[in-house]
Amino acid sequence: MGVLVALTAGLVFWITGWALGIGSFDSFLVTIALVVGALAARAVGPFLKQQLGGE
């Protein structure tokens, strides 16, 4: 779910940035960064939960 939220927020930023004159590629890089960050958090989450003593 978090990845979908990051993708949606990134695409909103991409369209808004493009409309305001920021380069479309630069705005798209922000979208990619958000999605990659969400995927990394999802991948590392179970390991961190185990290391911190969660169930």
PDB file of N, CA, C and O in Angstrom:
ATOM      1  N   MET A   1       0.828  -1.191   0.000  1.00  0.00           N
ATOM      2  CA  MET A   1       0.000   0.000   0.000  1.00  0.00           C
ATOM      3  C   MET A   1       0.874   1.257   0.000  1.00  0.00           C
ATOM      4  O   MET A   1       0.561   2.243  -0.668  1.00  0.00           O
ATOM      5  N   GLY A   2       1.961   1.208   0.750  1.00  0.00           N
ATOM      6  CA  GLY A   2       2.845   2.372   0.816  1.00  0.00           C
ATOM      7  C   GLY A   2       3.491   2.702  -0.518  1.00  0.00           C
ATOM      8  O   GLY A   2       3.721   3.869  -0.836  1.00  0.00           O
ATOM      9  N   VAL A   3       3.782   1.664  -1.298  1.00  0.00           N
ATOM     10  CA  VAL A   3       4.388   1.885  -2.611  1.00  0.00           C
ATOM     11  C   VAL A   3       3.386   2.574  -3.536  1.00  0.00           C
ATOM     12  O   VAL A   3       3.752   3.454  -4.315  1.00  0.00           O
ATOM     13  N   LEU A   4       2.136   2.172  -3.445  1.00  0.00           N
ATOM     14  CA  LEU A   4       1.093   2.799  -4.261  1.00  0.00           C
ATOM     15  C   LEU A   4       0.894   4.269  -3.885  1.00  0.00           C
ATOM     16  O   LEU A   4       0.694   5.117  -4.755  1.00  0.00           O
ATOM     17  N   VAL A   5       0.949   4.562  -2.592  1.00  0.00           N
ATOM     18  CA  VAL A   5       0.829   5.950  -2.132  1.00  0.00           C
ATOM     19  C   VAL A   5       2.022   6.769  -2.618  1.00  0.00           C
ATOM     20  O   VAL A   5       1.856   7.906  -3.061  1.00  0.00           O
ATOM     21  N   ALA A   6       3.217   6.199  -2.537  1.00  0.00           N
ATOM     22  CA  ALA A   6       4.409   6.903  -3.016  1.00  0.00           C
ATOM     23  C   ALA A   6       4.336   7.145  -4.515  1.00  0.00           C
ATOM     24  O   ALA A   6       4.721   8.212  -4.992  1.00  0.00           O
ATOM     25  N   LEU A   7       3.844   6.159  -5.261  1.00  0.00           N
ATOM     26  CA  LEU A   7       3.706   6.321  -6.701  1.00  0.00           C
ATOM     27  C   LEU A   7       2.697   7.410  -7.044  1.00  0.00           C
ATOM     28  O   LEU A   7       2.936   8.231  -7.929  1.00  0.00           O
ATOM     29  N   THR A   8       1.574   7.413  -6.342  1.00  0.00           N
ATOM     30  CA  THR A   8       0.548   8.424  -6.594  1.00  0.00           C
ATOM     31  C   THR A   8       1.061   9.824  -6.263  1.00  0.00           C
ATOM     32  O   THR A   8       0.873  10.759  -7.041  1.00  0.00           O
ATOM     33  N   ALA A   9       1.706   9.962  -5.113  1.00  0.00           N
ATOM     34  CA  ALA A   9       2.253  11.267  -4.727  1.00  0.00           C
ATOM     35  C   ALA A   9       3.328  11.721  -5.716  1.00  0.00           C
ATOM     36  O   ALA A   9       3.399  12.900  -6.060  1.00  0.00           O
ATOM     37  N   GLY A  10       4.147  10.801  -6.163  1.00  0.00           N
ATOM     38  CA  GLY A  10       5.178  11.139  -7.136  1.00  0.00           C
ATOM     39  C   GLY A  10       4.607  11.577  -8.467  1.00  0.00           C
ATOM     40  O   GLY A  10       5.106  12.519  -9.082  1.00  0.00           O
ATOM     41  N   LEU A  11       3.560  10.896  -8.917  1.00  0.00           N
ATOM     42  CA  LEU A  11       2.950  11.284 -10.186  1.00  0.00           C
ATOM     43  C   LEU A  11       2.247  12.629 -10.084  1.00  0.00           C
ATOM     44  O   LEU A  11       2.246  13.406 -11.039  1.00  0.00           O
ATOM     45  N   VAL A  12       1.652  12.904  -8.934  1.00  0.00           N
ATOM     46  CA  VAL A  12       1.050  14.232  -8.726  1.00  0.00           C
ATOM     47  C   VAL A  12       2.144  15.300  -8.777  1.00  0.00           C
ATOM     48  O   VAL A  12       1.960  16.350  -9.393  1.00  0.00           O
ATOM     49  N   PHE A  13       3.274  15.034  -8.134  1.00  0.00           N
ATOM     50  CA  PHE A  13       4.393  15.982  -8.176  1.00  0.00           C
ATOM     51  C   PHE A  13       4.910  16.143  -9.599  1.00  0.00           C
ATOM     52  O   PHE A  13       5.239  17.252 -10.022  1.00  0.00           O
ATOM     53  N   TRP A  14       4.982  15.039 -10.337  1.00  0.00           N
ATOM     54  CA  TRP A  14       5.477  15.082 -11.709  1.00  0.00           C
ATOM     55  C   TRP A  14       4.594  15.982 -12.578  1.00  0.00           C
ATOM     56  O   TRP A  14       5.105  16.828 -13.312  1.00  0.00           O
ATOM     57  N   ILE A  15       3.287  15.807 -12.501  1.00  0.00           N
ATOM     58  CA  ILE A  15       2.376  16.619 -13.308  1.00  0.00           C
ATOM     59  C   ILE A  15       2.425  18.081 -12.865  1.00  0.00           C
ATOM     60  O   ILE A  15       2.433  18.985 -13.701  1.00  0.00           O
ATOM     61  N   THR A  16       2.457  18.313 -11.550  1.00  0.00           N
ATOM     62  CA  THR A  16       2.512  19.681 -11.048  1.00  0.00           C
ATOM     63  C   THR A  16       3.825  20.357 -11.425  1.00  0.00           C
ATOM     64  O   THR A  16       3.830  21.512 -11.851  1.00  0.00           O
ATOM     65  N   GLY A  17       4.918  19.656 -11.273  1.00  0.00           N
ATOM     66  CA  GLY A  17       6.215  20.220 -11.643  1.00  0.00           C
ATOM     67  C   GLY A  17       6.311  20.522 -13.119  1.00  0.00           C
ATOM     68  O   GLY A  17       6.879  21.538 -13.519  1.00  0.00           O
ATOM     69  N   TRP A  18       5.763  19.650 -13.919  1.00  0.00           N
ATOM     70  CA  TRP A  18       5.777  19.854 -15.363  1.00  0.00           C
ATOM     71  C   TRP A  18       4.943  21.084 -15.726  1.00  0.00           C
ATOM     72  O   TRP A  18       5.328  21.858 -16.602  1.00  0.00           O
ATOM     73  N   ALA A  19       3.812  21.264 -15.058  1.00  0.00           N
ATOM     74  CA  ALA A  19       2.956  22.415 -15.326  1.00  0.00           C
ATOM     75  C   ALA A  19       3.602  23.722 -14.875  1.00  0.00           C
ATOM     76  O   ALA A  19       3.354  24.772 -15.468  1.00  0.00           O
ATOM     77  N   LEU A  20       4.422  23.667 -13.835  1.00  0.00           N
ATOM     78  CA  LEU A  20       5.051  24.875 -13.311  1.00  0.00           C
ATOM     79  C   LEU A  20       6.389  25.198 -13.973  1.00  0.00           C
ATOM     80  O   LEU A  20       7.039  26.176 -13.606  1.00  0.00           O
ATOM     81  N   GLY A  21       6.796  24.400 -14.925  1.00  0.00           N
ATOM     82  CA  GLY A  21       8.001  24.720 -15.675  1.00  0.00           C
ATOM     83  C   GLY A  21       9.247  23.971 -15.255  1.00  0.00           C
ATOM     84  O   GLY A  21      10.315  24.183 -15.829  1.00  0.00           O
ATOM     85  N   ILE A  22       9.135  23.097 -14.264  1.00  0.00           N
ATOM     86  CA  ILE A  22      10.268  22.234 -13.918  1.00  0.00           C
ATOM     87  C   ILE A  22      10.352  21.186 -15.016  1.00  0.00           C
ATOM     88  O   ILE A  22       9.325  20.746 -15.534  1.00  0.00           O
ATOM     89  N   GLY A  23      11.544  20.789 -15.369  1.00  0.00           N
ATOM     90  CA  GLY A  23      11.682  19.809 -16.438  1.00  0.00           C
ATOM     91  C   GLY A  23      10.938  18.524 -16.121  1.00  0.00           C
ATOM     92  O   GLY A  23      10.908  18.077 -14.974  1.00  0.00           O
ATOM     93  N   SER A  24      10.344  17.942 -17.135  1.00  0.00           N
ATOM     94  CA  SER A  24       9.559  16.729 -16.900  1.00  0.00           C
ATOM     95  C   SER A  24      10.440  15.585 -16.422  1.00  0.00           C
ATOM     96  O   SER A  24      10.012  14.783 -15.591  1.00  0.00           O
ATOM     97  N   PHE A  25      11.660  15.496 -16.930  1.00  0.00           N
ATOM     98  CA  PHE A  25      12.571  14.430 -16.496  1.00  0.00           C
ATOM     99  C   PHE A  25      12.985  14.625 -15.051  1.00  0.00           C
ATOM    100  O   PHE A  25      13.060  13.655 -14.296  1.00  0.00           O
ATOM    101  N   ASP A  26      13.255  15.856 -14.650  1.00  0.00           N
ATOM    102  CA  ASP A  26      13.632  16.140 -13.268  1.00  0.00           C
ATOM    103  C   ASP A  26      12.500  15.798 -12.307  1.00  0.00           C
ATOM    104  O   ASP A  26      12.737  15.236 -11.238  1.00  0.00           O
ATOM    105  N   SER A  27      11.289  16.130 -12.680  1.00  0.00           N
ATOM    106  CA  SER A  27      10.148  15.797 -11.842  1.00  0.00           C
ATOM    107  C   SER A  27       9.929  14.291 -11.784  1.00  0.00           C
ATOM    108  O   SER A  27       9.541  13.755 -10.746  1.00  0.00           O
ATOM    109  N   PHE A  28      10.175  13.615 -12.892  1.00  0.00           N
ATOM    110  CA  PHE A  28      10.015  12.165 -12.909  1.00  0.00           C
ATOM    111  C   PHE A  28      11.060  11.483 -12.028  1.00  0.00           C
ATOM    112  O   PHE A  28      10.787  10.436 -11.441  1.00  0.00           O
ATOM    113  N   LEU A  29      12.251  12.067 -11.932  1.00  0.00           N
ATOM    114  CA  LEU A  29      13.274  11.508 -11.053  1.00  0.00           C
ATOM    115  C   LEU A  29      12.831  11.547  -9.589  1.00  0.00           C
ATOM    116  O   LEU A  29      13.174  10.649  -8.820  1.00  0.00           O
ATOM    117  N   VAL A  30      12.086  12.559  -9.201  1.00  0.00           N
ATOM    118  CA  VAL A  30      11.534  12.614  -7.844  1.00  0.00           C
ATOM    119  C   VAL A  30      10.560  11.461  -7.638  1.00  0.00           C
ATOM    120  O   VAL A  30      10.550  10.837  -6.576  1.00  0.00           O
ATOM    121  N   THR A  31       9.741  11.175  -8.647  1.00  0.00           N
ATOM    122  CA  THR A  31       8.804  10.054  -8.569  1.00  0.00           C
ATOM    123  C   THR A  31       9.556   8.737  -8.405  1.00  0.00           C
ATOM    124  O   THR A  31       9.188   7.907  -7.574  1.00  0.00           O
ATOM    125  N   ILE A  32      10.597   8.548  -9.187  1.00  0.00           N
ATOM    126  CA  ILE A  32      11.399   7.330  -9.090  1.00  0.00           C
ATOM    127  C   ILE A  32      12.037   7.217  -7.713  1.00  0.00           C
ATOM    128  O   ILE A  32      12.055   6.133  -7.129  1.00  0.00           O
ATOM    129  N   ALA A  33      12.559   8.320  -7.185  1.00  0.00           N
ATOM    130  CA  ALA A  33      13.180   8.298  -5.863  1.00  0.00           C
ATOM    131  C   ALA A  33      12.175   7.919  -4.776  1.00  0.00           C
ATOM    132  O   ALA A  33      12.503   7.156  -3.867  1.00  0.00           O
ATOM    133  N   LEU A  34      10.959   8.445  -4.863  1.00  0.00           N
ATOM    134  CA  LEU A  34       9.928   8.104  -3.880  1.00  0.00           C
ATOM    135  C   LEU A  34       9.572   6.626  -3.944  1.00  0.00           C
ATOM    136  O   LEU A  34       9.442   5.977  -2.907  1.00  0.00           O
ATOM    137  N   VAL A  35       9.415   6.096  -5.131  1.00  0.00           N
ATOM    138  CA  VAL A  35       9.031   4.684  -5.275  1.00  0.00           C
ATOM    139  C   VAL A  35      10.163   3.763  -4.821  1.00  0.00           C
ATOM    140  O   VAL A  35       9.914   2.769  -4.138  1.00  0.00           O
ATOM    141  N   VAL A  36      11.389   4.081  -5.188  1.00  0.00           N
ATOM    142  CA  VAL A  36      12.523   3.260  -4.764  1.00  0.00           C
ATOM    143  C   VAL A  36      12.680   3.311  -3.240  1.00  0.00           C
ATOM    144  O   VAL A  36      12.980   2.294  -2.615  1.00  0.00           O
ATOM    145  N   GLY A  37      12.480   4.480  -2.645  1.00  0.00           N
ATOM    146  CA  GLY A  37      12.537   4.586  -1.192  1.00  0.00           C
ATOM    147  C   GLY A  37      11.455   3.768  -0.511  1.00  0.00           C
ATOM    148  O   GLY A  37      11.706   3.133   0.514  1.00  0.00           O
ATOM    149  N   ALA A  38      10.247   3.779  -1.074  1.00  0.00           N
ATOM    150  CA  ALA A  38       9.152   2.984  -0.502  1.00  0.00           C
ATOM    151  C   ALA A  38       9.432   1.493  -0.648  1.00  0.00           C
ATOM    152  O   ALA A  38       9.145   0.719   0.266  1.00  0.00           O
ATOM    153  N   LEU A  39       9.983   1.085  -1.774  1.00  0.00           N
ATOM    154  CA  LEU A  39      10.324  -0.327  -1.964  1.00  0.00           C
ATOM    155  C   LEU A  39      11.442  -0.763  -1.020  1.00  0.00           C
ATOM    156  O   LEU A  39      11.411  -1.875  -0.493  1.00  0.00           O
ATOM    157  N   ALA A  40      12.420   0.101  -0.808  1.00  0.00           N
ATOM    158  CA  ALA A  40      13.511  -0.228   0.119  1.00  0.00           C
ATOM    159  C   ALA A  40      12.992  -0.343   1.549  1.00  0.00           C
ATOM    160  O   ALA A  40      13.399  -1.238   2.288  1.00  0.00           O
ATOM    161  N   ALA A  41      12.102   0.553   1.937  1.00  0.00           N
ATOM    162  CA  ALA A  41      11.529   0.484   3.280  1.00  0.00           C
ATOM    163  C   ALA A  41      10.717  -0.788   3.459  1.00  0.00           C
ATOM    164  O   ALA A  41      10.745  -1.403   4.525  1.00  0.00           O
ATOM    165  N   ARG A  42       9.994  -1.185   2.413  1.00  0.00           N
ATOM    166  CA  ARG A  42       9.200  -2.415   2.484  1.00  0.00           C
ATOM    167  C   ARG A  42      10.095  -3.647   2.570  1.00  0.00           C
ATOM    168  O   ARG A  42       9.757  -4.610   3.259  1.00  0.00           O
ATOM    169  N   ALA A  43      11.232  -3.626   1.879  1.00  0.00           N
ATOM    170  CA  ALA A  43      12.141  -4.766   1.887  1.00  0.00           C
ATOM    171  C   ALA A  43      12.900  -4.885   3.204  1.00  0.00           C
ATOM    172  O   ALA A  43      13.149  -5.997   3.669  1.00  0.00           O
ATOM    173  N   VAL A  44      13.268  -3.770   3.808  1.00  0.00           N
ATOM    174  CA  VAL A  44      14.089  -3.783   5.020  1.00  0.00           C
ATOM    175  C   VAL A  44      13.229  -3.848   6.286  1.00  0.00           C
ATOM    176  O   VAL A  44      13.730  -4.189   7.358  1.00  0.00           O
ATOM    177  N   GLY A  45      11.947  -3.524   6.169  1.00  0.00           N
ATOM    178  CA  GLY A  45      11.049  -3.484   7.323  1.00  0.00           C
ATOM    179  C   GLY A  45      11.029  -4.746   8.169  1.00  0.00           C
ATOM    180  O   GLY A  45      11.193  -4.651   9.386  1.00  0.00           O
ATOM    181  N   PRO A  46      10.832  -5.937   7.578  1.00  0.00           N
ATOM    182  CA  PRO A  46      10.805  -7.152   8.401  1.00  0.00           C
ATOM    183  C   PRO A  46      12.127  -7.422   9.133  1.00  0.00           C
ATOM    184  O   PRO A  46      12.122  -7.900  10.267  1.00  0.00           O
ATOM    185  N   PHE A  47      13.242  -7.119   8.493  1.00  0.00           N
ATOM    186  CA  PHE A  47      14.539  -7.317   9.144  1.00  0.00           C
ATOM    187  C   PHE A  47      14.683  -6.400  10.346  1.00  0.00           C
ATOM    188  O   PHE A  47      15.114  -6.835  11.414  1.00  0.00           O
ATOM    189  N   LEU A  48      14.326  -5.139  10.178  1.00  0.00           N
ATOM    190  CA  LEU A  48      14.422  -4.198  11.298  1.00  0.00           C
ATOM    191  C   LEU A  48      13.467  -4.570  12.437  1.00  0.00           C
ATOM    192  O   LEU A  48      13.809  -4.433  13.612  1.00  0.00           O
ATOM    193  N   LYS A  49      12.288  -5.035  12.083  1.00  0.00           N
ATOM    194  CA  LYS A  49      11.327  -5.445  13.103  1.00  0.00           C
ATOM    195  C   LYS A  49      11.880  -6.622  13.906  1.00  0.00           C
ATOM    196  O   LYS A  49      11.722  -6.668  15.126  1.00  0.00           O
ATOM    197  N   GLN A  50      12.524  -7.568  13.233  1.00  0.00           N
ATOM    198  CA  GLN A  50      13.107  -8.715  13.922  1.00  0.00           C
ATOM    199  C   GLN A  50      14.277  -8.276  14.797  1.00  0.00           C
ATOM    200  O   GLN A  50      14.416  -8.763  15.919  1.00  0.00           O
ATOM    201  N   GLN A  51      15.106  -7.383  14.318  1.00  0.00           N
ATOM    202  CA  GLN A  51      16.267  -6.946  15.068  1.00  0.00           C
ATOM    203  C   GLN A  51      15.883  -6.122  16.295  1.00  0.00           C
ATOM    204  O   GLN A  51      16.593  -6.132  17.300  1.00  0.00           O
ATOM    205  N   LEU A  52      14.768  -5.416  16.213  1.00  0.00           N
ATOM    206  CA  LEU A  52      14.336  -4.590  17.327  1.00  0.00           C
ATOM    207  C   LEU A  52      13.457  -5.346  18.315  1.00  0.00           C
ATOM    208  O   LEU A  52      12.962  -4.762  19.279  1.00  0.00           O
ATOM    209  N   GLY A  53      13.261  -6.631  18.081  1.00  0.00           N
ATOM    210  CA  GLY A  53      12.531  -7.447  19.036  1.00  0.00           C
ATOM    211  C   GLY A  53      11.044  -7.489  18.825  1.00  0.00           C
ATOM    212  O   GLY A  53      10.310  -7.894  19.727  1.00  0.00           O
ATOM    213  N   GLY A  54      10.573  -7.087  17.670  1.00  0.00           N
ATOM    214  CA  GLY A  54       9.146  -7.162  17.380  1.00  0.00           C
ATOM    215  C   GLY A  54       8.742  -8.587  17.077  1.00  0.00           C
ATOM    216  O   GLY A  54       9.590  -9.474  16.978  1.00  0.00           O
ATOM    217  N   GLU A  55       7.468  -8.806  16.931  1.00  0.00           N
ATOM    218  CA  GLU A  55       6.988 -10.172  16.667  1.00  0.00           C
ATOM    219  C   GLU A  55       6.967 -10.481  15.214  1.00  0.00           C
ATOM    220  O   GLU A  55       6.590 -11.586  14.824  1.00  0.00           O
TER     221      GLU A  55
END
